[in-house]
Amino acid sequence: MTRKIIRTDAAPAPVGPYNQTIVASGEMVFVAGQFSIDPRVGHLVYTDRF
């Protein structure tokens, strides 16, 4: 199985030893969940509204 790791500076960096996205065998895409971090200040953004 081939794997390609995809990373972008347009999203916050993962908090921990995670990759943002992995494409496996060119068919499957695995994405990591993201906390709502404001990339301008690096702080967690919290709201109870959806």
C-alpha positions in Angstrom: 0.0 0.0 0.0 1.4 3.4 -1.0 0.9 6.4 1.3 1.2 10.1 0.5 1.2 12.6 3.4 -0.4 15.9 2.6 0.3 19.0 4.7 -0.7 22.6 4.3 0.3 25.8 6.0 -3.2 27.1 5.4 -4.5 25.1 8.3 -3.3 24.9 11.9 -0.5 22.5 12.6 -1.6 19.2 14.2 -1.4 19.1 18.0 0.5 15.9 18.5 2.2 13.4 16.2 -0.5 13.5 13.5 -0.6 14.1 9.8 -3.2 16.5 8.4 -4.1 14.1 5.6 -2.9 10.7 4.2 -3.9 9.4 0.8 -3.5 5.6 0.7 -3.2 3.6 -2.5 -4.5 6.7 -4.4 -8.1 5.7 -3.4 -8.6 6.3 0.3 -8.2 9.7 2.1 -7.8 9.9 5.8 -8.0 13.3 7.5 -7.3 14.3 11.1 -9.8 16.1 13.1 -9.0 19.7 14.0 -9.7 21.7 17.1 -11.0 25.2 16.4 -7.7 27.0 16.7 -7.5 30.5 15.5 -4.3 30.4 13.3 -3.7 34.1 13.8 -3.1 33.7 17.5 -2.8 30.0 18.0 -5.5 29.9 20.7 -8.5 27.5 21.0 -11.8 29.1 19.9 -14.8 28.0 21.9 -18.5 28.5 21.2 -21.6 26.5 22.1 -23.3 27.6 18.9 -23.4 25.3 15.9 
